[in-house]
């Protein structure tokens, strides 16, 4: 990750969570970064998304809606 003038890692803004999966006892999320292409999406553990509570909440809400639609079908 690039460093800024204070020698701290730069923070990137999450645009959207595309997908998630379990690996062992952890969950990783496939992240679409704001101002970056889909080719630059990355897998990130939940611990890297501490400042993204709103995006995580939206993602979980969308998942819940999708599951309800499947049950209704």
N, C-alpha and C positions, 0 to 999 in steps of 0.2 A: 504494500500500500504506500503511495507517495507520502512524503513528509512535508509539512508546511514550515513556515519560518520559525515557529516555536519548537520545531522538531517533534511535533505530535502527528500521529496519523490523520490524514484527511477523513472526514466523514462524508458519506454519500447518501443521498436521499432515496429511500425505497419508493418506487412508483406503484408497484403491485406485487403481490405474492401469487405466483402462477400455480404452484403445486407443492405438495409436501410428501415426505415419506419417512418411515421409521427405519432407523439403522441401529440394531441392537436395542438399547434402552433409550435412545435419543431420537428426536425428530429433527429433520433438516428441511429447510424451505428453499424452493427455487425462486430466486428474487429477480425481478425486473427493476433495474436501476433507472431513476429519472435522468433524462438526457443521454442515455446510452442505448445502443441497439439491442435487439433480442439476442444477438450473437454474444453479447457480453453479460448475459445473466449468469448468476453464480448460485451454488448451493451454500446455504449458511445455516449454522446451528442456531437454535433459539436464543442462546446466550448472546449472539451478535446482534439481536434485534430488540434489545432492551428499550431503545428510544422509538420503537415502531409499534407501540401498543394499539394505536388507532388503526393502522394498516392490518395488524393481526386480527383485530376485532372484526373489521370489514371482511377479511378472508374467511374467518370462521362463520360469519353470518351468511355469506354466499354459499359455503359448503352445506350449511344446514338447509338452505332453500333447495339446493340441488338434491339432497337426500330425500326431502319431503316430496319433491316432484317425482322422483323415482318410485317412491312408495305409492303415490297416487296413480301411477300408470298401470 
